Amino acid sequence: MPKTLLPKDETVAALLEELAAIDGLLASLDPADWHRPTALPGWDVQANVAHIVGTESILAGVPTPPTSVPVADLAHVRNDIGGMNEPWVLALASLTPEEVRDQLRAIVEQRTGALLGLTQDEWDAEGFTPAGTDSYGRFMRIRVFDCWMHEQDIRDAVGRPGHLGGAPVELVLDEMATAMGFVVGKRAGAPDGARVTLALVGEAARDIHVVVDGRAAVVDALDAPASVVITTDVHTFTRLAGGRTRWAAIDSDLVTIEGDPALAEQILQNLAYTI
């Protein structure tokens, strides 16, 4: 597949905006809030922040801290990516919230300089991303997605919903849309000829269209009437697609289905695609 080429200035600005939003949210928390459990097994609020610090530290070339616990033995570590994340979570677990926030601010300052100093060739260069080999710009869009998802994990844990619109959210949805062909065609097993619209409502409203013709693909517009239209808000969609909750746990009033109910059920049950 051709590499993903993204506008550097807009993507970097959205990532820095997202990191600033997390910092602002953390400033509003009480000490007890940092230890509230989140939707991610084994991780409290502080662990989510430690993970963000850790990933940005890895990108800055900071060595991974040693651990006294075999991370592969932890029940909530299920893959290699989880094994990479956990040493940072463990290393920062004994710090105070203020110390963790200070580390976040320090690494964001360091990464800001690095991001702003990237040349266009460096931005477009191919390399590792969590979604496979692609451009560094794609990796940074994934960073916006990952950071925003963890911001929502924290917001859910402390009961402070928000930040459901703006430039970071638009990039989050751009990134998530790339997986919807896989979700509809592979995970949900939509039949050949199916036409699916995921209609997202709210401040960041958009329609994501998927056509199944031999294989499933995301398209700008459907070429025939939709087999099913699933309408929901951005928060519900991202919680489901990000594996933070299951369709069975969602209030049915938050989702409207028009068309084939069986196909809608297949999609909603299999919407989660993140590792």
Secondary structure, 3 states (H helix, E strand, C coil): CCCCCCCHHHHHHHHHHHHHHHHHHHHCCCHHHHHCECCCCCCEHHHHHHHHHHHHHHHCCCCCCCCCCCHHHCCCCCCHHHHHHHHHHHHHCCCCHHHHHHHHHHHHHHHHHHHHCCCHHHHHCEECCCCCCEEHHHHHHHHHHHHHHHHHHHHHHHCCCCCCCCHHHHHHHHHHHCCHHHHHHHHCCCCCCCEEEEEEECCCCEEEEEEECCCEEEECCCCCCCCEEEEEEHHHHHHHHCCCCCHHHCCHHHEEEEECHHHHHHHHHCCCCCC
